[in-house]
């Protein structure tokens, strides 16, 4: 759903970038929860969430609510509305609601929440890298044919693009492996 936004001044762009960096994790979690609950294309949902963030940030009134509360409410409701519109568009029906919550999706979300609560920031970064890949990561990942190549690809990406040391990468993967075994 493309919206026409007025051009931002350099100061407004800086403010938006800083705000987005501060609450990017929250937006990722909202998108992931929405995806697990209702389905849909993860890239489309994240793109939509970014647009909703821009609109919500511009309409935010500091006297009425905190920024994170406001963004959480507006992005959550915006994604629900986006899902409704997509369902209507695809099915040609005026009163179709999003797909109901499935028990399996609830269990997967719960498992992911448990996993995220048990691991450190480096492991969370690896998980978010896989679930919400940056464009350059995603393009290179398309070339990886075998699952056995993924671990090495992620390690190389962390080392060369994110400047992680070999030791830091190894510790993060070891911690992630232990946490996965405990699930």
C-alpha positions as CSV (number, residue, x, y, z in Angstrom):
1,X,0.0,0.0,0.0
2,X,1.9,3.0,-1.3
3,X,1.3,6.4,0.3
4,X,2.5,9.7,-0.9
5,X,4.6,11.4,1.7
6,X,5.9,14.9,1.6
7,X,9.7,15.2,1.2
8,X,11.5,15.3,4.5
9,X,14.1,17.9,5.5
10,X,17.5,16.6,6.4
11,X,16.7,17.3,10.1
12,X,13.4,15.4,9.9
13,X,15.3,12.5,8.1
14,X,17.8,12.4,11.0
15,X,15.1,12.3,13.6
16,X,13.2,9.6,11.8
17,X,16.3,7.5,11.4
18,X,17.2,7.8,15.0
19,X,13.7,7.0,16.1
20,X,13.5,4.0,13.8
21,X,16.9,2.7,15.1
22,X,15.6,2.9,18.7
23,X,12.4,1.0,18.1
24,X,13.4,-1.2,15.2
25,X,13.4,-4.4,17.4
26,X,9.9,-3.6,18.6
27,X,8.7,-3.2,15.0
28,X,10.4,-6.5,14.0
29,X,8.6,-8.2,16.9
30,X,5.2,-6.7,15.9
31,X,5.7,-7.9,12.3
32,X,6.8,-11.3,13.3
33,X,3.9,-11.8,15.7
34,X,1.5,-10.6,13.0
35,X,3.1,-12.9,10.4
36,X,2.8,-15.9,12.7
37,X,-0.7,-15.1,13.7
38,X,-2.2,-14.1,10.3
39,X,0.4,-15.2,7.7
40,X,1.3,-13.2,4.7
41,X,4.5,-12.2,3.0
42,X,7.1,-11.2,5.6
43,X,8.8,-8.7,3.3
44,X,5.5,-7.0,2.4
45,X,4.5,-6.9,6.1
46,X,7.8,-5.3,7.1
47,X,7.6,-2.8,4.3
48,X,4.1,-1.9,5.3
49,X,5.2,-1.5,8.9
50,X,7.9,0.9,7.9
51,X,5.4,3.0,6.0
52,X,3.0,2.9,8.9
53,X,5.9,3.9,11.2
54,X,6.5,7.0,9.1
55,X,2.9,8.1,9.1
56,X,2.5,7.4,12.9
57,X,5.7,9.3,13.7
58,X,4.5,12.3,11.8
59,X,1.1,12.3,13.7
60,X,2.6,11.6,17.1
61,X,1.5,14.0,19.9
62,X,3.9,13.9,22.8
63,X,1.2,15.2,25.2
64,X,-1.1,12.3,24.6
65,X,1.2,9.3,24.6
66,X,4.8,8.0,24.6
67,X,6.3,7.4,21.2
68,X,6.8,3.7,21.6
69,X,3.3,3.2,22.8
70,X,1.9,5.2,20.0
71,X,4.0,3.4,17.4
72,X,3.1,0.0,18.8
73,X,-0.6,0.7,18.6
74,X,-0.6,2.3,15.2
75,X,1.7,-0.3,13.6
76,X,-0.3,-3.2,15.1
77,X,-3.6,-1.8,13.9
78,X,-2.2,-0.8,10.6
79,X,-0.9,-4.3,9.8
80,X,-4.3,-5.7,10.8
81,X,-6.0,-3.3,8.4
82,X,-3.4,-4.1,5.7
83,X,-4.2,-7.8,6.1
84,X,-7.9,-7.1,5.8
85,X,-7.5,-5.1,2.7
86,X,-5.2,-7.7,1.1
87,X,-7.7,-10.5,2.0
88,X,-10.5,-8.4,0.4
89,X,-8.4,-7.7,-2.6
90,X,-7.5,-11.3,-3.1
91,X,-10.9,-12.8,-2.4
92,X,-13.1,-10.0,-3.7
93,X,-15.2,-9.9,-0.5
94,X,-16.1,-6.9,1.6
95,X,-16.4,-8.5,5.0
96,X,-13.6,-11.1,5.1
97,X,-11.5,-11.0,8.3
98,X,-7.9,-12.2,8.5
99,X,-7.2,-15.9,8.9
100,X,-7.9,-17.0,12.5
101,X,-5.1,-17.8,14.8
102,X,-3.9,-21.4,14.4
103,X,-2.7,-23.4,17.4
104,X,0.5,-24.3,15.6
105,X,1.3,-20.7,14.9
106,X,0.8,-19.9,18.6
107,X,3.2,-22.7,19.6
108,X,5.8,-21.5,17.1
109,X,5.5,-17.9,18.4
110,X,5.8,-19.1,22.0
111,X,8.9,-21.2,21.1
112,X,10.5,-18.2,19.5
113,X,9.6,-16.0,22.4
114,X,11.1,-18.5,24.8
115,X,14.2,-18.8,22.6
116,X,14.7,-15.0,22.4
117,X,14.3,-14.7,26.2
118,X,17.1,-17.3,26.8
119,X,19.8,-15.9,24.5
120,X,22.0,-12.9,24.5
121,X,22.1,-10.0,22.1
122,X,24.4,-11.6,19.6
123,X,22.2,-14.6,19.2
124,X,19.2,-12.3,18.8
125,X,21.1,-10.5,16.1
126,X,21.6,-13.8,14.3
127,X,17.9,-14.7,14.6
128,X,16.8,-11.2,13.4
129,X,19.3,-11.4,10.5
130,X,17.7,-14.6,9.3
131,X,14.0,-13.6,9.9
132,X,14.4,-10.0,8.7
133,X,17.4,-10.0,6.3
134,X,18.9,-6.8,5.0
135,X,18.7,-6.5,1.2
136,X,22.4,-7.4,0.6
137,X,22.1,-10.5,2.8
138,X,18.9,-11.6,1.2
139,X,20.3,-11.3,-2.4
140,X,23.4,-13.3,-1.4
141,X,21.3,-15.9,0.4
142,X,19.3,-16.6,-2.8
143,X,22.6,-18.0,-4.2
144,X,23.0,-20.5,-1.4
145,X,21.5,-23.7,-2.7
146,X,22.2,-26.2,0.1
147,X,21.2,-25.7,3.8
148,X,24.7,-26.9,4.7
149,X,26.0,-23.7,3.1
150,X,23.9,-21.4,5.3
151,X,25.9,-21.5,8.5
152,X,29.1,-20.6,6.7
153,X,27.3,-17.9,4.7
154,X,25.9,-16.4,7.9
155,X,29.3,-16.5,9.6
156,X,31.0,-14.8,6.6
157,X,28.3,-12.1,6.6
158,X,28.7,-11.5,10.3
159,X,32.5,-11.3,10.0
160,X,32.8,-9.2,6.9
161,X,29.7,-7.1,6.9
162,X,29.0,-6.7,10.6
163,X,32.7,-6.8,11.6
164,X,32.3,-9.6,14.2
165,X,35.4,-11.5,15.3
166,X,35.6,-15.2,14.7
167,X,35.5,-15.8,18.4
168,X,32.4,-13.7,18.9
169,X,30.6,-15.5,16.0
170,X,31.6,-18.9,17.4
171,X,30.3,-18.0,20.9
172,X,27.0,-16.7,19.5
173,X,26.4,-19.9,17.4
174,X,27.4,-22.1,20.4
175,X,25.0,-20.3,22.7
176,X,22.2,-20.5,20.0
177,X,22.8,-24.2,19.6
178,X,22.6,-24.8,23.4
179,X,19.4,-22.8,23.6
180,X,17.8,-24.7,20.7
181,X,18.7,-28.0,22.3
182,X,16.9,-26.9,25.5
183,X,13.7,-26.2,23.7
